[in-house]
């Protein structure tokens, strides 16, 4: 039976304080097609997830600086990325606690590599693929989420990586309020969740590039003191 491969370039963040296991997983997962990042503690994991949002996270509960459940709780404040908890704790209460905290699946150590890969493939299948991430169009501009391209009046608009990160989360949640904290964490990382002035600067730049009347925007709307909303 031919095993299903990881989606091309799928990003995975592996968090574990065991350097030998971390090295083994990095090599093995890379060999199976994943783009692998690693972290040895909770703070590093949250920072890594904020810098380069992964497609899936493998998270150990027993970390040196904070409990894995705390890392999961922090992550869930701004991200819905699938999380596979990896732990030496075998008690049902630990599993229930991790799942209640926002984990998508749970596997105990020691584990078989085939089982780990199968669980990762199952989580990856839950992530919308290109067929469900089409071009999002408004009356003034369109956003191609697959090719990461923005067109205004048929002309490509050049966005900085940070501008793209902000626009992407807004257009993926049309008409929904996205809080300042969610946007800041998505664009800069969890450590920047109080830097609302950053958002004001970048939202002004996006409006200048995309809105017909930046001073009276139709599509990139502000909810004062709370966040922003994309209206097609």
SVG drawing of the C-alpha trace seen along z (x, -y; Angstrom):
<svg xmlns="http://www.w3.org/2000/svg" viewBox="-20 -60 40 62">
<polyline fill="none" stroke="black" stroke-width="0.4" points="0.0,0.0 1.5,-3.4 1.5,-5.9 0.0,-9.3 2.7,-12.0 2.6,-15.2 1.3,-18.2 4.1,-19.8 6.0,-22.2 3.6,-21.7 5.0,-23.5 5.2,-21.6 6.5,-22.9 7.8,-20.2 8.1,-21.2 9.9,-18.9 12.7,-19.3 14.4,-16.0 17.1,-17.0 17.6,-13.5 13.9,-13.0 13.7,-16.5 16.6,-15.7 15.1,-12.3 11.7,-13.8 13.2,-16.7 15.1,-14.3 12.2,-11.9 9.5,-14.4 11.7,-16.3 12.2,-13.0 8.4,-12.6 8.0,-16.0 7.4,-18.4 9.1,-21.7 10.2,-21.3 10.8,-23.8 11.7,-22.8 11.6,-24.4 12.8,-23.0 10.6,-25.1 7.3,-26.9 8.5,-30.4 10.5,-29.4 7.5,-27.5 5.2,-30.5 7.7,-32.8 8.4,-30.4 4.6,-29.9 4.2,-33.7 7.1,-34.3 6.1,-31.6 2.6,-30.2 2.8,-26.4 0.3,-24.2 0.4,-21.7 2.1,-21.6 3.4,-18.6 3.5,-19.6 5.0,-17.8 3.3,-18.5 6.4,-18.2 8.4,-21.4 11.1,-23.0 9.7,-26.5 5.9,-26.0 3.4,-23.2 2.4,-22.2 -1.2,-22.9 -0.2,-26.5 1.5,-26.8 -1.6,-25.3 -3.8,-27.8 -1.7,-30.8 -1.6,-29.4 -5.4,-29.1 -5.9,-32.8 -4.9,-33.6 -4.5,-30.5 -6.7,-27.5 -3.7,-25.5 -4.1,-21.7 -2.2,-20.5 -1.1,-16.9 -0.1,-16.6 2.8,-14.3 3.3,-13.2 4.7,-10.5 1.6,-11.1 -0.8,-8.1 -3.6,-9.1 -7.0,-9.7 -7.3,-13.0 -4.2,-14.3 -5.7,-13.4 -9.0,-15.0 -7.3,-18.1 -5.2,-18.5 -8.2,-18.0 -10.3,-20.5 -7.4,-23.0 -7.7,-22.9 -5.6,-19.9 -6.9,-18.1 -5.3,-14.8 -3.1,-13.0 -0.4,-10.4 1.6,-8.9 5.3,-8.1 6.7,-5.7 5.0,-5.8 5.4,-4.2 6.5,-6.4 3.8,-5.0 1.2,-6.0 2.6,-9.5 2.7,-10.0 -0.8,-8.7 -2.2,-11.1 -0.4,-14.0 -1.8,-13.1 -5.3,-13.0 -4.8,-16.4 -3.4,-17.8 -6.6,-16.6 -8.6,-19.0 -6.8,-22.0 -8.5,-23.7 -6.6,-23.1 -6.3,-25.3 -9.7,-24.2 -11.4,-25.7 -9.2,-28.8 -10.1,-30.6 -9.8,-34.2 -11.7,-36.4 -13.1,-39.4 -14.4,-42.8 -15.7,-45.6 -12.3,-47.3 -9.7,-44.5 -9.2,-40.7 -7.0,-38.5 -5.7,-35.2 -5.0,-33.2 -3.4,-30.3 -0.8,-32.3 -0.6,-35.1 -1.4,-37.8 -3.5,-41.0 -5.0,-42.7 -6.6,-46.1 -8.3,-47.1 -6.5,-44.2 -3.1,-45.4 -0.9,-43.5 -0.4,-45.3 2.9,-44.7 2.4,-44.0 5.1,-43.6 5.1,-40.2 3.5,-41.9 0.9,-43.6 0.0,-40.3 -0.2,-38.5 -2.7,-41.1 -4.8,-41.1 -4.8,-37.3 -6.3,-36.7 -9.0,-39.4 -10.1,-38.0 -10.1,-34.4 -12.7,-35.6 -15.0,-37.9 -17.4,-40.1 -16.1,-38.6 -14.4,-40.8 -10.7,-39.9 -9.3,-41.4 -6.2,-43.5 -4.6,-40.7 -5.3,-38.1 -3.9,-40.3 -0.8,-41.3 0.0,-37.7 -0.5,-36.5 1.6,-39.2 4.4,-39.7 4.0,-37.0 2.4,-36.7 4.9,-39.1 3.4,-42.0 -0.3,-41.6 -0.4,-45.0 1.3,-47.0 -1.9,-48.4 0.0,-51.3 1.7,-48.8 -1.7,-47.8 -2.8,-51.4 0.3,-52.1 -0.1,-48.9 -3.8,-49.2 -3.3,-52.8 -0.8,-51.4 -3.1,-48.7 -6.0,-51.2 -3.7,-53.5 -2.9,-50.5 -6.3,-48.9 -9.1,-51.3 -10.5,-53.8 -10.9,-56.3 -8.5,-55.4 -10.0,-58.0 -13.4,-56.5 -12.7,-52.7 -15.4,-50.4 -13.7,-47.0 -11.1,-47.3 -13.1,-48.6 -12.1,-49.5 -14.0,-48.4 -12.7,-51.1 -10.7,-49.8 -11.4,-46.1 -10.1,-45.2 -10.8,-45.1 -13.2,-43.6 -13.0,-42.8 -16.3,-43.4 -16.2,-42.2"/>
</svg>
